[in-house]
């Protein structure tokens, strides 16, 4: 009996334990169900909250820089920022070099936004990207404080570099090249000096740094970044200038042209060319105007001699051209005149005209050369080129002009309706036309070793112009002479004038 009772008690205990486990499972499920319901309701509320803002609009209390872009679309925000940029571009940037400064507008410097699309997209996406809870926290943050996305400014390197190069670099205390001048006893050399120049790339970076860190959207001042600058020419380079390499002279004449010759020579005198450097006579002597020492004098234009500022500068370039030939420097660019000149033989001239005819040569020596120019006491326009002569001892050169063709000028008759009937007035500048070439002849110890053509030149002829007057009260007489002029026959013109005088 005792055993049976014990077994019943164990079975009862197991049933009770099973019931308790079942109740716990039921309670646990109910708990999970409640939690799920609470979570679902909460999630639904959060989902509704975070998605209650228009996806295409920026949330409230969001700024890009100082600009409030709340409630704007992406396009509207960009337009707003571009309006702010226009205001910023009108501000002044003062660029300092030591105690000197120059100004430029931020527009001139090419102020713009860097990654504007990316910045605006961040503002649009704030509170709308990421997990639900992240978006919720971001939106709750907007209720308490504004969120600011920094603008990123950048300068246009080409525009900013041009402004700095033109306005700021001249302010620096630059290096000074060694210089040389010739006097009655020889050459005197002045020592070089080291200096500083503006580091354009680093200065642009410095301006951008200020714009993106401490700028308050008002006119600003920035100290430019400088770097050491070494002189390009040092005294040791110039010590090699001792020998005369080549020289040439022409008669300077007189009148207004003389002043232009003197001015042009002064621009060229004392020029030093380092190895490989080129010299443009036009660039060195222009502009040709009264402000720069030139006067009006005769020059060629459309086959005629006319007065223009700088008339005669071609004689300067021609004289230097011949000195360059004797120095055996490399001629890069040279053109003949349209018509013959009277101060050198054909093919020995070098014309200068506007910016399309120039005389350019290069220092092809391994050492510097020095150009001396003057109008001497004998009124000779003279150029002498000095350097270190490395040519073979006993070598010499000569140049010979050879005329290949000649075309005589003619006579052209023109009507002058203002002059009295039958009067004759000579005008124009008659010139014979020629085709020529220039030979370079090299001698070694007096013996010819080579002969080469170094240029060919063609000079147009220019006819003598005779203007015939046709002014008369008798229209038939005027018509008779006018008709004869059209034939370009002198005999017929004389006959017509004789007949017209009898009307």
Order of alpha helices (4+ residues) and beta strands (2+ residues): alpha-beta-beta-alpha-beta-beta-beta-alpha-alpha-beta-beta-alpha-beta-beta-beta-alpha-beta-beta-alpha-beta-alpha-beta-beta-alpha-beta-beta-alpha-beta-beta-beta-beta-beta-beta-beta-beta-beta-beta-alpha-alpha
